[in-house]
Amino acid sequence: MQASASHQENVLQSTTNSGSGNLFAANSFNTGGGSITFVTGHERKELEDRCLRGLFQTNPLDDLRSIQKAKSKLEGTCEWLLLREEYKNWVSGDGPWLLQLEGAPGIGKTVLATFLVNELTRRAETTPDMTFAYFFCDNKHEARKTATSILRGLIWQLLRRHEDLFEHILLDFKSQKDRLFENFEALWRILSNMLRDPKSGHVFLLIDALDECEEKSREGLIDSLELLANEASDDCKVLIISRPGHDKRNKLDEISTCIRVDTGKINQDLSNFISSRVEDISRRKNWLPTLKEDVQMVLNEKAQGTFLWVSLVVKDLERTKKHEVRQKLEALPTGLNEMYDRILSGIGSKQAQDALFVLQCIIAARRPLTTSELATAFILGARESKANELPSEDKVDEFREIHTICGDIVYLDVDNKTVNLIHQSAKDYLLTDKSKPRETQRQYAVVHDSANCLLFRVCWAYLSMKEFDHGNEIIGRDSDNELYPQFFAKDMKKKYSFLQYASEEWTEHAVAAYPAIVENLVGFDWSVLDDTPNLRDAWLIEASEMGQIEVVEQLLNKGADLESKDVSGCTPLSLAADQGNQVVVQLLLEKSADLEVKEHSRNQTPLALAVENGHQAVVQLLLEKGAELEAKDNMGRTALWLAVQKGHQKETGLYGVIVGRTEWTYGGSKATPRERCWARD
């Protein structure tokens, strides 16, 4: 059980570097920016455990095992990489600290990554003072597709290997709590400090599929890696595996060595892979030696260095009658896109719309859906279901294999019963815009925000069912008008297979669906809001924070409560002001939103939040509406004083809006707040 808030506060005592305020003669260490003193070793361990739990999103070892199960490596393959001079220099410390491994889609980069993880793990186990950590990016998994997730994963592993490194994170964790884990700058600073700490030893980091990391956060990570290059030493080595040509690639090229994985380098591995797979089919299907040899020859000629292409062809041949194999060989598609054309062209016309629905769900899903979840979504979204009635277990079971209508472009993970696309290149193919010349691509083209809108509608329909009291059992409301997520017992999640996904992800789909909703404001069925006040108001809070003005306006018109609060006590106005969403703030003020409401963490008003984040236009709006300048937060600071602090660091427009036009009396004479601040200094 987690300790109470008051107890957690007593676990640590923050002090300055001089040690003043050190109340306890117990375990303590210096964090660089201050020192922390623990009452007992047990309490330190408790804090460290909470920090690890907060950092955790995915276990890289579990991800490694899952990948190895899906993409088995033949004995003896990938060994060529260890003989490359670039790799030998990197791993020995004689070459650049950053090594890139680049290759086209389907060429086997992830198998190479798993090989390297195993190789470097063995090396770390037998090499004193070597530490190894790794991360597999995957944009199909929400916990594996952002730069903060990468940093969290690497820091989590380093802390598990070296407990002494907790000194670099605990002070930040105490002050920011779970907010720390979404703060890229703070996480990067923490990781950088860990890498420079001699206690880490010689650190080797591997990041696979960096190109699958979200674009904006990926750019930030690359910029940070560039800065790290100025400080890099033999004690830190980084290996990045990706497709060629991702954004800012030139920046990495300037500070790294690159091995480009091409057909020439992996031909022997691919030939061995083809021989193994064809030998297996030939034995099971009793092919004649001549047929087996012909299949091997054709696959070697047409594979173009692509393991994925070979895998898809072999899968097709496994279903092919012996007398039709040569006919199939004569009509093999060239490249992955033609292969995807062929797979989707095999879907019957009566199933095309259903297949498109399934593909949209798979692409928009924030994590791989289970067969039960996908079946439920399909019943609610693509089939007519009775209003306000959840699909029965029998009905869900009836559609549990609905993914199979899409053919080999999707696959089932038999261990966890989740459905996903066969490869990132399949997602790229489906997300290609409808103007492309390929007919099959146009027919099955997926628009990301429209797919999110589809899943948002499905989640909303599910959560608003009478079994969940029209959403009130999903999101509760207390006497202070605060909305909070309800928690469900395991047996309830088991009974309602789509409940966990829908309750956790519906707001994310709502935000991602914004362009599609705006495009179809008139056609969107806003009547679904009428009987779901808690869900409706939670959506208002989310839309206000994200600056989605059209949605905010529609929700208010449908009776949404503009004074609803989230679990931190923030109203829509608080969040819009905090984020600097001027048009949303203006609309909420026109609707007479409370100007003086205070959130919980620092007891700040919308004005204070806007000032602290430097949103000048929002500050101006709030002041014009009469926002109180003298309201104090839990540190006794007014919005005015926050502006002074900001202006004390740098001349800003806020200084002109607030500070420059306000006078205080100080020491018997008039003084601006800035002058008063200087006098105190």
C-alpha positions in Angstrom: 0.0 0.0 0.0 1.3 3.5 -0.9 2.2 5.7 2.0 0.0 8.6 2.9 0.8 12.0 1.4 1.8 13.4 4.8 4.0 10.4 5.5 5.7 10.7 2.1 6.5 14.3 2.9 8.2 13.2 6.1 10.4 10.7 4.3 12.7 13.4 3.0 14.2 16.6 4.3 15.6 18.9 1.6 18.6 21.0 2.5 21.0 23.3 0.8 24.5 22.2 -0.2 25.9 23.6 3.0 23.8 21.2 4.9 21.7 23.7 6.8 18.4 22.3 7.9 19.7 18.8 8.2 17.3 17.6 10.9 18.3 14.0 11.2 21.6 12.2 11.7 20.8 9.4 9.3 21.5 8.2 5.8 22.1 11.2 3.5 23.7 12.0 0.2 24.4 15.0 -2.0 22.4 15.3 -5.3 24.4 18.1 -6.8 21.5 20.6 -6.5 20.9 19.9 -2.8 21.1 17.0 -0.3 18.5 14.6 0.9 18.4 13.1 4.4 16.4 10.0 5.2 14.9 9.2 8.6 15.7 5.5 8.1 17.2 3.2 5.5 13.7 1.6 5.1 12.2 5.0 4.2 14.9 5.6 1.6 14.2 2.2 0.1 10.5 3.0 0.0 11.1 6.2 -1.9 13.5 4.4 -4.3 10.8 1.8 -4.9 8.2 4.4 -5.6 10.5 6.1 -8.0 11.2 2.9 -9.9 7.5 2.2 -10.1 6.8 5.6 -11.4 9.6 5.3 -14.1 8.4 1.9 -15.2 6.4 1.6 -18.5 7.7 -1.5 -20.1 10.3 -4.1 -19.2 12.9 -4.2 -22.0 13.6 -7.9 -21.2 9.9 -8.8 -21.8 10.0 -6.8 -25.1 13.2 -8.6 -26.2 11.6 -12.0 -25.5 8.4 -11.1 -27.3 10.4 -9.9 -30.4 12.5 -13.0 -30.4 9.5 -15.2 -30.3 7.9 -13.4 -33.2 11.2 -13.1 -35.2 13.3 -16.1 -34.5 17.0 -15.9 -35.5 18.8 -18.7 -37.3 22.0 -20.0 -35.7 25.0 -18.4 -37.2 23.2 -15.4 -38.7 24.1 -11.8 -37.9 27.7 -12.8 -37.0 29.0 -10.6 -39.9 28.3 -7.5 -37.9 30.8 -8.4 -35.1 33.5 -8.5 -37.8 32.9 -5.0 -39.1 35.6 -2.5 -38.2 33.1 0.2 -37.3 31.5 -2.1 -34.7 34.8 -3.3 -33.3 36.1 0.2 -33.0 32.9 1.3 -31.3 32.8 -1.5 -28.8 36.5 -1.3 -28.0 36.5 2.5 -27.4 38.7 3.3 -30.4 36.0 4.8 -32.6 33.3 7.4 -32.2 31.0 7.1 -29.1 27.9 6.9 -31.4 27.3 4.1 -33.9 24.4 4.0 -36.3 23.0 0.9 -37.9 20.7 1.8 -40.8 18.7 -0.3 -43.2 15.6 -0.4 -45.4 12.2 -1.8 -44.1 12.1 -5.5 -43.8 15.8 -6.1 -44.1 16.1 -7.6 -40.6 17.2 -4.6 -38.4 15.2 -5.7 -35.4 16.6 -9.3 -35.5 20.1 -7.6 -35.7 19.0 -5.5 -32.7 18.1 -8.6 -30.6 21.4 -10.2 -31.6 23.3 -7.2 -30.4 21.4 -7.0 -27.2 22.3 -10.6 -26.4 25.9 -10.0 -27.4 26.3 -6.9 -25.4 24.5 -8.5 -22.4 27.0 -11.4 -22.5 29.8 -8.9 -22.7 28.6 -6.9 -19.8 28.2 -10.0 -17.7 31.9 -10.9 -18.2 33.4 -7.4 -18.3 34.0 -5.6 -15.0 32.8 -2.1 -14.8 30.6 -2.4 -18.0 26.9 -1.4 -17.8 24.4 -2.1 -20.7 20.9 -0.8 -21.2 18.6 -1.0 -24.2 15.2 0.1 -25.5 13.0 -1.2 -28.4 10.9 1.6 -29.9 7.6 0.6 -31.4 5.0 3.1 -32.5 2.2 0.5 -32.1 2.8 0.6 -28.3 2.1 3.9 -26.5 4.8 3.1 -23.9 7.5 2.6 -26.5 7.0 5.5 -29.0 8.2 8.7 -27.3 11.6 10.1 -26.3 10.5 10.3 -22.6 9.6 6.6 -22.7 13.1 5.9 -24.0 14.7 7.9 -21.3 12.5 6.4 -18.6 13.4 2.9 -19.8 17.2 3.6 -19.8 17.1 5.3 -16.4 15.0 2.5 -14.9 17.6 -0.1 -16.0 20.6 2.0 -14.8 19.0 2.4 -11.4 18.3 -1.3 -11.1 21.9 -2.1 -11.9 23.5 0.7 -9.7 21.5 1.8 -6.6 24.0 4.5 -5.9 22.7 6.4 -9.0 19.4 7.2 -7.2 21.2 10.3 -5.9 20.7 11.8 -9.4 16.9 11.5 -9.4 15.4 11.5 -5.9 15.5 15.2 -5.3 13.7 15.8 -8.6 11.2 13.0 -7.8 10.5 14.5 -4.4 9.7 18.0 -5.9 8.0 17.0 -9.1 6.6 13.6 -8.1 5.0 11.8 -11.1 5.2 14.9 -13.2 8.9 14.2 -13.5 8.3 11.2 -15.7 6.8 13.4 -18.5 9.5 16.1 -18.2 12.0 15.4 -21.1 14.5 18.0 -20.1 14.6 16.8 -16.5 14.9 13.2 -17.5 17.7 14.0 -20.0 19.6 15.9 -17.3 19.2 13.0 -14.9 20.4 10.5 -17.5 23.4 12.7 -18.5 24.4 13.0 -14.9 24.2 9.2 -14.5 26.4 8.7 -17.6 29.0 11.0 -16.2 29.0 9.4 -12.8 32.0 7.0 -12.4 29.8 4.7 -10.4 28.0 3.8 -13.7 31.2 2.4 -15.2 31.5 2.1 -18.9 27.9 2.5 -20.2 26.7 1.1 -23.4 23.2 2.1 -24.6 21.2 0.6 -27.6 18.1 2.2 -29.0 16.3 0.1 -31.7 13.9 1.6 -34.3 14.4 5.3 -33.4 12.5 6.1 -36.6 9.3 4.7 -34.8 9.6 7.3 -32.1 7.1 10.2 -32.5 8.6 12.9 -34.7 8.7 15.9 -32.3 10.1 14.0 -29.4 12.6 12.2 -31.6 13.9 15.6 -32.8 14.4 16.6 -29.2 16.3 13.4 -28.4 18.6 13.9 -31.4 19.3 17.5 -30.4 20.2 16.2 -26.9 22.4 13.5 -28.4 24.2 16.2 -30.4 24.9 18.1 -27.1 26.1 14.9 -25.4 28.6 14.5 -28.2 30.5 17.5 -26.8 30.9 15.7 -23.5 31.2 12.1 -24.7 34.1 10.0 -23.6 35.1 6.3 -23.7 32.8 5.8 -20.7 29.7 6.2 -22.8 28.8 4.4 -26.0 25.4 4.7 -27.8 24.2 2.5 -30.7 21.1 3.6 -32.7 19.2 1.4 -35.1 16.8 2.9 -37.6 15.7 3.4 -41.1 17.7 5.8 -43.2 16.4 9.3 -43.8 14.6 10.1 -40.6 14.5 13.7 -39.6 17.7 15.4 -38.6 19.7 12.4 -39.8 22.5 14.6 -40.9 23.0 15.8 -37.3 23.7 12.3 -36.2 25.9 11.6 -39.2 28.2 14.4 -38.2 28.9 12.9 -34.8 28.7 9.1 -35.5 29.9 6.2 -37.5 27.3 4.5 -39.6 26.9 0.9 -40.9 24.4 0.7 -43.6 22.7 -2.7 -43.7 22.3 -3.5 -47.4 21.7 -6.6 -49.6 25.4 -7.3 -49.9 26.0 -7.5 -46.2 23.1 -9.8 -45.4 22.9 -12.0 -48.5 24.3 -15.1 -46.8 22.0 -14.6 -43.8 19.0 -14.3 -46.1 20.1 -17.3 -48.2 20.3 -19.4 -45.0 16.9 -18.1 -43.9 15.3 -19.0 -47.2 16.9 -22.5 -47.2 15.7 -23.1 -43.6 12.1 -22.0 -44.3 11.8 -23.8 -47.6 13.3 -27.0 -46.2 10.7 -26.9 -43.4 7.8 -26.5 -45.9 9.2 -29.1 -48.2 9.4 -31.7 -45.4 5.9 -31.0 -44.1 4.2 -30.9 -47.5 6.4 -33.7 -49.1 7.7 -31.6 -52.0 9.9 -33.2 -54.6 13.6 -32.1 -54.4 13.3 -30.4 -57.8 10.3 -28.2 -56.5 12.2 -27.4 -53.3 15.2 -26.3 -55.3 13.2 -24.2 -57.7 11.4 -22.4 -54.8 14.7 -21.6 -53.2 16.2 -20.3 -56.4 13.2 -18.0 -57.1 13.1 -16.6 -53.6 16.8 -15.9 -53.6 16.5 -14.1 -57.0 13.5 -11.9 -56.0 13.9 -11.3 -52.3 15.9 -8.1 -52.8 17.4 -8.5 -49.3 14.1 -8.4 -47.5 13.4 -11.0 -44.9 9.9 -9.8 -44.4 9.1 -10.3 -48.1 10.4 -13.9 -47.9 8.4 -14.6 -44.7 5.2 -13.4 -46.4 5.8 -15.5 -49.5 6.6 -18.6 -47.5 3.4 -18.1 -45.4 1.4 -17.9 -48.7 3.2 -21.0 -50.0 2.3 -22.9 -46.9 -1.4 -22.6 -47.8 -0.8 -23.4 -51.5 -1.5 -26.8 -53.0 1.5 -28.6 -54.4 0.4 -28.4 -58.0 -0.2 -24.6 -57.7 3.2 -23.7 -56.3 5.0 -23.1 -59.6 2.1 -20.9 -60.7 2.5 -18.8 -57.6 6.2 -18.5 -58.2 5.6 -17.0 -61.6 3.3 -14.3 -60.2 5.3 -13.2 -57.1 4.9 -9.5 -56.3 8.0 -7.3 -56.3 8.7 -5.5 -53.1 6.6 -5.0 -50.0 4.1 -2.6 -51.4 3.1 -5.0 -54.2 3.0 -7.8 -51.6 0.5 -5.7 -49.5 -1.5 -5.0 -52.7 -1.7 -8.7 -53.3 -2.8 -9.5 -49.7 -5.5 -6.9 -49.6 -6.7 -7.7 -53.1 -7.5 -11.1 -51.8 -10.2 -9.7 -49.5 -13.6 -10.3 -50.9 -15.7 -7.3 -51.9 -18.4 -8.2 -49.2 -15.7 -8.1 -46.5 -13.8 -5.0 -47.7 -15.7 -2.5 -45.5 -15.3 -4.8 -42.4 -11.6 -5.2 -43.2 -11.1 -1.5 -43.4 -12.8 -1.1 -40.0 -10.4 -3.6 -38.5 -7.4 -2.0 -40.0 -8.5 1.4 -38.7 -8.9 0.0 -35.2 -5.5 -1.6 -35.3 -3.7 1.5 -36.5 -5.5 3.9 -34.1 -5.2 1.7 -31.0 -2.8 3.0 -28.4 -1.7 -0.5 -27.7 -2.3 -3.8 -29.5 -5.9 -4.8 -29.0 -6.8 -8.3 -27.8 -9.0 -10.4 -29.9 -11.9 -9.8 -27.4 -11.3 -6.0 -27.5 -11.2 -5.9 -31.3 -14.3 -8.1 -31.5 -16.2 -5.8 -29.1 -15.1 -2.7 -31.1 -16.2 -4.4 -34.3 -19.6 -5.3 -33.0 -20.2 -1.8 -31.6 -18.8 0.1 -34.5 -19.3 -2.0 -37.7 -22.3 -4.0 -36.8 -25.7 -2.8 -35.6 -26.0 -3.5 -31.9 -28.9 -2.8 -29.6 -28.8 0.7 -28.0 -27.5 0.7 -24.4 -26.7 -3.0 -24.4 -23.3 -4.5 -24.2 -22.5 -7.3 -26.6 -22.9 -10.7 -25.0 -19.9 -13.0 -24.4 -21.3 -15.3 -27.0 -21.5 -12.5 -29.5 -17.9 -11.4 -28.8 -16.7 -15.0 -29.2 -18.4 -15.1 -32.5 -16.3 -12.3 -33.8 -13.1 -13.2 -32.0 -11.4 -14.1 -35.3 -12.6 -11.0 -37.3 -8.9 -10.0 -37.8 -8.4 -12.9 -40.2 -10.4 -11.2 -42.9 -7.4 -8.9 -43.4 -5.1 -11.7 -44.4 -1.4 -11.8 -43.7 -1.1 -8.0 -43.3 -2.1 -8.6 -39.7 -0.9 -11.2 -37.2 -2.0 -12.7 -33.9 0.4 -12.9 -31.0 -0.7 -16.2 -29.7 0.9 -15.7 -26.2 -1.1 -12.6 -25.3 -3.9 -12.9 -27.9 -3.2 -9.4 -29.3 -3.7 -8.4 -33.0 -1.2 -6.2 -34.8 0.1 -5.2 -38.3 2.8 -7.5 -39.6 5.3 -4.7 -39.8 5.9 -0.9 -39.6 6.0 -0.8 -43.4 2.4 -2.1 -43.5 1.3 0.8 -41.4 3.2 3.2 -43.7 1.5 1.6 -46.7 -2.0 1.9 -45.2 -1.5 5.5 -44.0 -0.5 6.6 -47.5 -3.0 9.3 -48.7 -5.9 8.3 -51.0 -4.5 10.3 -53.9 -1.8 7.6 -54.5 -2.1 5.7 -57.9 -2.3 2.2 -56.4 -6.0 1.2 -56.4 -5.7 -1.2 -53.4 -3.9 1.5 -51.4 -6.7 4.0 -52.1 -9.4 1.5 -51.1 -7.8 0.6 -47.8 -6.2 4.0 -47.0 -6.4 4.9 -43.3 -6.6 8.5 -42.2 -5.2 8.7 -38.7 -7.6 11.2 -37.1 -10.6 9.6 -38.7 -9.5 6.2 -37.3 -9.1 7.8 -33.9 -12.6 9.3 -34.3 -13.9 5.8 -35.0 -12.3 4.3 -31.9 -13.4 7.3 -29.8 -17.0 6.7 -30.8 -16.7 3.0 -30.0 -15.2 3.7 -26.6 -17.9 6.3 -25.8 -20.7 4.0 -26.9 -19.3 1.3 -24.6 -18.7 3.5 -21.5 -22.1 5.1 -21.8 -23.9 1.8 -21.5 -26.4 1.3 -18.7 -24.2 -1.3 -17.1 -21.8 1.5 -16.3 -24.5 4.0 -15.3 -24.0 6.0 -18.5 -20.4 6.7 -17.6 -20.9 7.6 -14.0 -19.2 4.4 -12.9 -16.3 5.2 -15.2 -15.8 8.8 -14.0 -17.1 9.9 -10.6 -17.8 13.3 -9.3 -17.3 14.4 -5.7 -19.0 17.2 -3.6 -16.4 19.7 -4.8 -17.3 19.1 -8.4 -14.1 17.2 -9.0 -14.1 14.4 -11.6 -12.0 11.3 -10.8 -11.5 8.0 -12.5 -13.2 5.0 -10.9 -11.2 1.9 -10.2 -12.4 -1.6 -11.2 -11.9 -4.9 -9.6 -10.1 -7.6 -11.6 -13.3 -9.7 -11.9 -15.1 -6.7 -13.4 -12.3 -6.2 -16.0 -12.5 -9.8 -16.8 -16.3 -9.7 -17.2 -16.2 -6.6 -19.4 -13.3 -7.3 -21.8 -13.2 -3.8 -23.4 -13.6 -1.9 -20.2 -10.0 -1.3 -19.3 -9.0 -0.1 -22.8 -12.0 2.1 -23.2 -11.8 3.7 -19.8 -8.1 4.4 -20.0 -7.8 5.6 -23.6 -11.1 7.3 -24.7 -9.8 10.8 -23.9 -6.6 10.2 -25.9 -8.7 9.1 -28.9 -11.0 12.2 -28.4 -7.9 14.5 -28.6 -6.4 12.7 -31.6 -9.8 12.7 -33.4 -10.0 16.5 -33.2 -9.3 17.3 -37.0 -11.9 14.7 -38.0 -14.5 16.0 -35.5 -14.0 19.6 -36.7 -14.3 18.6 -40.3 -17.6 17.0 -39.6 -19.1 19.2 -36.8 -22.6 19.1 -38.2 -22.5 15.3 -38.9 -21.1 14.4 -35.5 -23.7 13.0 -33.2 -23.5 15.4 -30.3 -26.7 13.9 -28.8 -24.6 11.1 -27.3 -23.6 13.7 -24.7 -27.1 14.2 -23.2 -27.1 11.2 -20.8 -23.4 11.2 -20.0 -22.6 14.3 -17.9 -19.4 13.1 -16.3 -17.9 11.8 -19.5 -19.0 15.0 -21.2 -17.4 17.3 -18.6 -14.2 15.2 -18.6 -14.0 15.7 -22.3 -14.5 19.5 -21.8 -11.5 19.5 -19.4 -9.3 17.7 -21.9 -10.3 19.8 -24.9 -9.7 23.0 -22.9 -6.2 21.9 -22.0 -5.5 21.0 -25.6 -6.9 24.2 -27.0 -9.6 22.5 -29.1 -11.9 25.5 -29.3 -14.6 24.0 -31.6 -15.1 21.0 -29.3 -15.1 23.2 -26.2 -17.8 25.4 -27.8 -19.9 22.4 -28.8 -19.6 20.8 -25.3 -20.6 24.1 -23.6 -23.6 24.4 -25.9 -24.6 20.9 -24.9 -24.6 21.8 -21.2 -21.1 20.9 -20.1 -20.2 22.3 -16.6 -17.4 24.9 -17.1 -16.6 24.7 -13.4 -15.9 21.0 -13.4 -12.5 20.1 -12.0 -10.0 17.3 -12.6 -8.3 15.4 -9.8 -5.8 18.2 -9.3 -8.5 20.8 -8.9 -8.0 22.4 -12.3 -11.1 23.8 -14.1 -11.2 24.2 -17.9 -10.1 27.8 -17.4 -7.2 26.8 -15.2 -5.9 24.3 -17.8 -6.5 26.6 -20.8 -4.6 29.5 -19.0 -1.8 27.1 -17.9 -1.3 26.1 -21.6 -1.8 29.5 -23.1 -4.8 28.6 -25.1 -6.0 32.2 -25.7 -9.2 31.5 -27.7 -10.4 28.9 -25.2 -9.7 31.3 -22.3 -11.6 34.0 -24.1 -14.6 31.7 -24.7 -14.7 30.5 -21.1 -14.5 34.0 -19.7 -17.4 35.0 -22.0 -19.3 32.2 -20.3 -18.4 33.7 -16.9 -15.9 31.1 -15.7 -14.6 31.5 -12.1 -11.5 33.6 -12.2 -10.3 32.8 -8.7 -10.5 29.1 -8.5 -7.3 27.5 -7.2 -5.8 24.2 -8.2 -4.4 21.8 -5.5 -0.7 21.4 -6.1 0.4 25.0 -5.6 -2.9 26.7 -4.8 -2.6 28.9 -7.9 -5.4 30.8 -9.8 -5.7 30.8 -13.6 -3.9 34.2 -13.6 -0.9 32.8 -11.6 -0.7 29.8 -13.9 -0.7 32.0 -17.0 1.9 34.3 -15.5 4.2 31.5 -14.4 4.2 30.0 -17.9 4.7 33.4 -19.6 1.4 33.6 -21.6 1.1 37.3 -22.0 -2.1 37.4 -24.1 -3.9 35.2 -21.6 -2.7 37.3 -18.7 -4.0 40.4 -20.5 -7.4 38.7 -21.0 -7.7 37.7 -17.3 -6.7 41.1 -16.0 -9.3 42.8 -18.2 -11.9 40.5 -16.7 -10.8 41.6 -13.2 -8.6 38.7 -12.1 -7.3 39.3 -8.5 -3.6 40.3 -8.5 -3.2 39.7 -4.7 -4.3 36.1 -4.6 -1.5 34.0 -3.0 -0.4 30.5 -3.7 0.8 28.0 -1.1 4.2 29.7 -1.0 2.7 33.1 -0.4 3.4 34.3 -3.9 0.9 36.4 -5.8 0.6 36.4 -9.6 2.3 39.9 -9.4 5.3 38.5 -7.6 5.6 35.6 -10.1 5.8 38.3 -12.8 8.5 40.1 -10.9 10.5 36.9 -10.7 10.1 36.3 -14.4 11.1 39.9 -15.2 14.0 39.7 -12.7 15.5 37.0 -15.0 14.7 38.5 -18.3 12.7 41.4 -19.8 9.4 40.1 -20.9 6.1 41.4 -22.2 4.6 40.3 -18.9 6.7 42.9 -17.1 5.0 45.6 -19.2 1.5 44.1 -18.7 1.8 43.8 -14.9 4.9 45.0 -13.2 5.6 48.2 -15.1 2.2 49.6 -14.4 2.0 48.7 -10.6 3.6 50.6 -7.7 4.2 49.5 -4.2 5.5 51.5 -1.2 8.8 50.2 0.1 11.0 51.8 2.7 8.9 54.9 2.8 9.0 55.6 -0.9 7.3 54.3 -4.0 9.0 51.4 -5.6 8.1 49.0 -8.4 7.9 45.3 -7.4 11.1 44.7 -9.4 12.9 47.4 -7.4 11.5 45.8 -4.2 12.8 42.5 -5.3 16.3 44.0 -6.0 16.2 45.7 -2.5 15.5 42.3 -0.9 18.4 40.7 -2.8 
